[in-house]
């Protein structure tokens, strides 16, 4: 609760002030209200202190009797009532009105000069005060409502302006980001176009190189007279190792193997090279170190000591993406020769099966081409049959295959 009170200063001037209800006390004897006011502090500090509902008067504050002119719930309403009292005051000429200039955020003191009269008690209100009170009662409520509405409108306008500034800032940031994204997309599109042009050029060069390589390969195959049969004995193995000491023979063999070996996997290339240089029987009877793991004294041909042959496999197995070293060669020979005997047995079974199928096909063609005898003899109306039932034949062929 805030009060609009009227006091009289030492000069006999009436002052109107806005003060919290806690600052006004009643005397025990006269029951007149007394205002406690902090005169020793600045007006700005008085303003902030008066706005606080919980502030209590100190012993050092000044004390003056007062008249309560108006009661309000808030400090803003009390200040508005004070403004109304100032605006609608109709004092007589003997009581001229003086007002202190308005200062922002500073409590307003309305000073009214009243001639001092003896035996004129302070608490008695004159007719002018009664007229002023009636004016306040008549005009305070509409003014307070208008002031509250205006304060709400100002607060809403400030809030909207703040939100608008935030939206404008966000829009500016979004526009900046969009410009950056568009610039980056344009740069990416340009890079993509340049890469596509380079890919087209690379593709054309690749096609040209492939066509040239094919022509060179065809010419090399047609003009090449080099040929070597697979090694089948130890003597042929030693002979091949000695021939490879000749650089011309070495390069001719490597060139011939490169024309006959295809693929990009080093293991597959070396496997194809091994099958071209050595028969399956030779591979089955050879070892990497020459000594079996079972500890027997039986010695087999060892590839580890044939350095020239190993160099040939390195040259054939290596690719532009992967090189072959001694460790790769050792691993390859151990795994390849370990399975060589099984590959030999499978190869022999396949050859035997093919021979049986070929023999059966030859006998079938012979029976179909043999001329029939005694065609006009009634006792031999049916032709001779040289093969079994068709279903049995097909079954036998499937087994042989």
C-alpha positions in Angstrom: 0.0 0.0 0.0 1.2 3.5 -0.9 0.0 6.8 0.3 -0.2 10.4 -1.1 0.5 12.6 1.9 0.7 16.3 2.5 3.2 17.9 4.8 4.3 21.5 5.6 8.0 22.3 5.5 9.9 24.9 7.6 9.0 27.7 5.1 5.3 27.1 5.5 5.0 25.4 2.1 2.8 22.4 1.6 4.5 19.4 0.0 2.8 16.4 -1.5 4.8 13.1 -1.4 4.3 9.4 -2.3 5.4 7.1 0.6 4.9 3.5 1.6 2.3 2.9 4.3 5.1 1.7 6.6 6.6 5.2 6.7 3.4 6.7 8.2 2.6 6.2 11.9 -0.1 7.6 14.2 0.7 9.5 17.4 -0.7 8.0 20.6 -2.1 11.2 22.0 -3.5 13.1 19.0 -3.9 10.1 16.6 -2.5 12.3 13.9 -0.4 10.6 11.2 3.4 11.2 11.2 5.6 10.8 8.1 9.1 9.4 8.4 11.2 10.7 5.6 15.0 10.1 4.7 16.1 13.7 4.2 19.8 12.8 4.5 20.0 10.8 1.2 19.7 12.0 -2.4 16.3 12.3 -4.2 17.3 9.4 -6.5 17.9 7.2 -3.5 14.7 8.4 -1.9 12.8 7.3 -5.1 14.3 3.8 -5.1 13.8 3.4 -1.4 10.1 4.6 -1.6 9.3 2.0 -4.3 10.3 -0.9 -2.0 7.3 -2.1 0.0 9.5 -3.8 2.6 11.7 -0.8 3.5 11.3 0.4 7.1 12.1 3.8 8.6 15.3 4.4 10.4 15.8 6.3 13.7 17.8 9.0 11.9 14.9 9.9 9.5 13.0 13.2 9.9 9.4 13.2 11.3 6.6 15.5 10.2 2.9 15.4 10.8 1.0 14.8 7.6 -2.4 14.4 6.0 -3.3 11.3 4.0 -4.7 12.6 0.7 -5.0 9.3 -1.2 -4.4 5.6 -0.9 -3.2 3.4 -3.8 -2.1 -0.2 -4.2 0.9 0.5 -6.3 3.6 3.1 -6.5 2.6 3.9 -10.1 -1.0 4.5 -9.2 0.0 6.8 -6.3 2.3 8.8 -8.7 -0.6 9.1 -11.2 -2.8 10.4 -8.4 -0.2 12.9 -7.5 -0.1 14.1 -11.2 -3.9 14.4 -11.2 -3.8 16.5 -8.0 -1.2 18.8 -9.6 -3.0 19.1 -12.9 -6.5 19.7 -11.4 -5.5 21.9 -8.5 -7.7 25.0 -8.3 -6.3 27.1 -5.6 -7.2 30.7 -5.0 -4.9 33.6 -5.7 -4.0 33.8 -2.1 -2.6 30.3 -2.4 -0.6 30.3 -5.6 0.6 26.9 -6.9 4.3 26.2 -7.3 5.6 22.9 -8.6 9.0 21.4 -8.8 10.1 20.6 -12.4 9.5 17.0 -13.4 12.6 14.7 -13.2 12.6 11.1 -14.5 12.7 8.4 -11.9 12.7 11.0 -9.1 9.8 11.3 -6.6 7.8 14.5 -7.2 7.2 17.0 -4.4 4.3 19.5 -4.9 4.9 22.6 -2.9 1.9 24.9 -2.0 2.5 28.2 -0.2 0.0 28.7 2.6 0.1 31.8 4.9 0.8 30.8 8.4 -2.0 31.8 10.8 -1.9 31.5 14.5 -4.2 29.0 16.1 -4.5 27.3 12.7 -3.9 23.6 13.4 -2.1 21.6 10.7 -4.6 18.8 10.7 -7.6 21.0 9.7 -8.3 21.0 6.0 -9.5 24.2 4.3 -12.1 24.6 1.6 -9.5 24.5 -1.1 -8.2 21.1 0.1 -11.8 19.8 0.1 -12.2 21.0 -3.5 -9.0 19.3 -4.5 -10.0 16.1 -2.8 -13.3 16.1 -4.7 -11.5 16.6 -8.0 -9.1 13.7 -7.2 -12.0 11.4 -6.5 -13.7 12.4 -9.8 -10.7 12.2 -12.1 -8.3 9.7 -10.5 -10.0 6.4 -11.6 -10.2 7.2 -15.4 -6.7 8.5 -15.4 -5.3 5.5 -13.6 -7.0 3.1 -16.0 -5.7 5.1 -19.0 -2.2 5.2 -17.5 -2.3 1.4 -16.9 -3.5 0.8 -20.4 -0.8 3.1 -21.8 1.9 1.3 -19.7 0.7 -2.1 -21.0 0.8 -0.8 -24.6 4.3 0.6 -24.1 5.4 -2.7 -22.7 3.9 -4.7 -25.6 5.5 -2.3 -28.1 8.9 -2.7 -26.5 8.4 -6.5 -26.5 7.4 -6.5 -30.2 10.3 -4.3 -31.1 12.7 -6.6 -29.4 11.2 -9.6 -31.1 11.4 -7.8 -34.4 15.1 -7.0 -33.9 15.7 -10.6 -33.1 13.9 -11.8 -36.2 15.8 -9.3 -38.4 19.1 -10.5 -36.9 18.2 -14.1 -37.6 17.0 -13.3 -41.1 20.3 -11.6 -41.8 22.2 -14.6 -40.5 20.1 -16.9 -42.6 20.7 -14.8 -45.7 24.4 -14.9 -45.1 24.3 -18.7 -44.7 22.3 -19.0 -47.9 24.8 -16.9 -49.8 27.6 -19.0 -48.5 25.8 -22.3 -49.4 25.0 -21.0 -52.9 28.7 -20.0 -53.4 29.8 -23.4 -52.2 27.3 -25.2 -54.4 28.5 -23.2 -57.4 32.1 -24.1 -56.6 31.2 -27.8 -56.2 29.4 -27.7 -59.5 32.4 -26.1 -61.2 34.7 -28.8 -59.7 32.4 -31.5 -60.8 32.4 -30.2 -64.4 36.2 -30.0 -64.4 36.4 -33.6 -63.1 34.0 -34.8 -65.8 36.2 -33.2 -68.4 39.3 -34.8 -67.0 37.5 -38.2 -66.8 36.5 -38.0 -70.4 40.1 -37.2 -71.4 41.4 -40.1 -69.3 38.9 -42.4 -70.8 39.9 -41.4 -74.3 43.6 -41.9 -73.5 42.8 -45.2 -71.9 40.9 -46.4 -75.0 43.8 -45.3 -77.2 46.4 -47.1 -75.0 44.3 -50.2 -74.9 44.0 -50.3 -78.7 47.7 -49.8 -79.1 48.5 -52.5 -76.5 46.1 -54.9 -78.2 47.8 -54.3 -81.5 51.3 -54.7 -80.0 50.2 -57.9 -78.2 48.8 -59.4 -81.4 52.0 -58.5 -83.2 54.2 -59.9 -80.5 52.2 -63.2 -80.4 52.3 -63.5 -84.1 56.0 -62.7 -84.4 57.2 -64.5 -81.3 59.0 -67.8 -81.9 59.7 -68.4 -78.3 58.2 -71.5 -76.7 59.0 -73.7 -73.8 57.6 -77.1 -72.8 56.8 -77.8 -69.1 59.6 -79.3 -67.1 59.1 -82.9 -66.2 62.4 -84.1 -64.7 65.1 -82.8 -62.4 67.6 -82.6 -65.3 65.3 -80.4 -67.2 64.8 -78.2 -64.1 68.6 -77.8 -63.7 68.9 -77.1 -67.4 66.2 -74.4 -67.2 67.9 -72.8 -64.2 71.2 -72.6 -66.2 69.5 -71.2 -69.3 68.1 -68.4 -67.3 71.6 -67.1 -66.5 71.5 -65.7 -70.1 69.8 -62.3 -69.9 68.4 -62.7 -73.4 66.7 -66.0 -72.6 65.5 -64.6 -69.3 63.8 -61.6 -70.9 62.3 -63.6 -73.7 60.8 -66.1 -71.2 59.4 -63.3 -69.1 57.8 -61.6 -72.2 56.4 -65.0 -73.3 54.9 -65.6 -69.9 53.4 -62.1 -69.7 51.6 -62.8 -73.0 50.1 -66.1 -71.7 49.4 -65.1 -68.0 46.4 -63.0 -67.3 44.8 -61.5 -64.2 45.7 -58.9 -61.6 46.0 -61.1 -58.5 49.7 -62.0 -57.8 48.9 -65.5 -56.5 46.9 -66.4 -59.5 49.5 -65.0 -61.9 52.3 -67.0 -60.2 50.1 -70.2 -60.2 49.4 -69.8 -63.9 53.1 -69.3 -64.5 54.0 -72.4 -62.5 51.6 -74.5 -64.5 53.2 -73.2 -67.7 56.7 -74.0 -66.7 56.4 -77.3 -64.7 54.2 -80.3 -65.2 51.9 -81.6 -62.4 54.2 -84.6 -61.9 57.2 -82.3 -61.4 55.2 -80.1 -59.0 54.0 -83.2 -57.0 57.5 -84.5 -56.6 59.1 -81.2 -55.6 59.2 -79.2 -52.3 60.1 -75.7 -51.3 63.1 -76.8 -49.1 63.6 -80.3 -50.6 63.0 -82.1 -47.3 59.7 -83.6 -46.2 58.2 -82.7 -42.8 58.1 -86.4 -41.7 61.8 -86.4 -41.3 62.6 -89.0 -44.0 65.9 -88.9 -45.7 64.3 -89.0 -49.2 65.3 -85.8 -51.0 63.1 -84.1 -53.5 63.9 -81.2 -55.9 64.0 -77.9 -54.0 62.7 -74.7 -55.6 64.3 -72.6 -52.9 67.8 -72.9 -54.4 66.6 -72.0 -58.0 67.2 -68.2 -57.8 66.6 -67.6 -61.5 63.3 -69.4 -61.5 62.2 -67.4 -58.4 63.1 -64.2 -60.2 60.9 -65.1 -63.1 58.0 -65.7 -60.8 58.6 -62.4 -59.1 58.6 -60.6 -62.5 55.3 -62.3 -63.5 53.5 -62.1 -60.2 54.2 -58.4 -59.6 51.6 -55.8 -60.7 51.6 -52.0 -60.7 49.5 -52.2 -57.5 51.3 -54.9 -55.6 54.9 -56.2 -55.6 56.1 -59.7 -54.8 58.9 -60.3 -52.4 60.8 -63.3 -51.1 58.3 -63.9 -48.3 55.4 -64.0 -50.7 57.3 -66.5 -52.9 58.0 -68.8 -50.0 54.4 -68.7 -48.9 53.2 -69.4 -52.4 55.4 -72.4 -53.0 54.6 -74.0 -49.7 50.9 -73.8 -50.3 51.0 -74.6 -54.0 53.3 -77.7 -53.7 51.5 -79.0 -50.7 48.3 -79.4 -52.8 50.2 -80.5 -56.0 49.8 -84.3 -55.4 46.0 -83.9 -54.9 45.8 -81.8 -58.1 47.7 -84.5 -60.0 45.3 -87.3 -58.9 42.3 -85.2 -59.8 43.9 -84.4 -63.2 44.5 -88.1 -63.9 40.9 -89.0 -62.9 39.6 -86.3 -65.2 41.8 -87.6 -68.1 40.6 -91.2 -67.5 37.0 -90.1 -67.5 37.4 -88.2 -70.7 39.1 -91.2 -72.3 36.2 -93.5 -71.4 33.7 -90.9 -72.7 35.6 -90.6 -76.0 35.9 -94.4 -76.3 32.1 -94.8 -75.7 31.4 -92.0 -78.3 33.6 -93.8 -80.9 31.8 -97.1 -80.4 28.4 -95.4 -80.6 29.3 -93.7 -83.9 30.7 -97.0 -85.2 27.4 -98.9 -84.5 25.3 -96.1 -86.1 27.5 -96.2 -89.3 27.5 -100.1 -89.7 25.3 -101.2 -92.6 22.3 -103.5 -92.0 22.3 -107.2 -93.2 19.4 -109.2 -94.7 17.1 -106.3 -95.0 14.5 -108.4 -97.0 14.6 -111.4 -94.7 11.3 -111.7 -92.8 13.0 -113.4 -89.9 15.3 -110.4 -89.4 12.6 -107.6 -89.5 14.1 -105.8 -86.6 17.6 -104.3 -86.9 20.4 -105.3 -84.6 20.9 -103.3 -81.4 24.5 -102.5 -80.4 23.9 -100.3 -77.4 22.0 -100.6 -74.1 18.8 -98.9 -73.2 18.9 -95.1 -73.6 18.4 -94.4 -69.9 21.2 -96.8 -68.9 23.5 -95.1 -71.4 22.8 -91.7 -70.1 23.3 -92.9 -66.5 26.7 -94.4 -67.4 27.8 -91.3 -69.2 26.9 -89.1 -66.2 29.0 -91.4 -64.0 32.0 -91.2 -66.3 31.8 -87.5 -66.5 
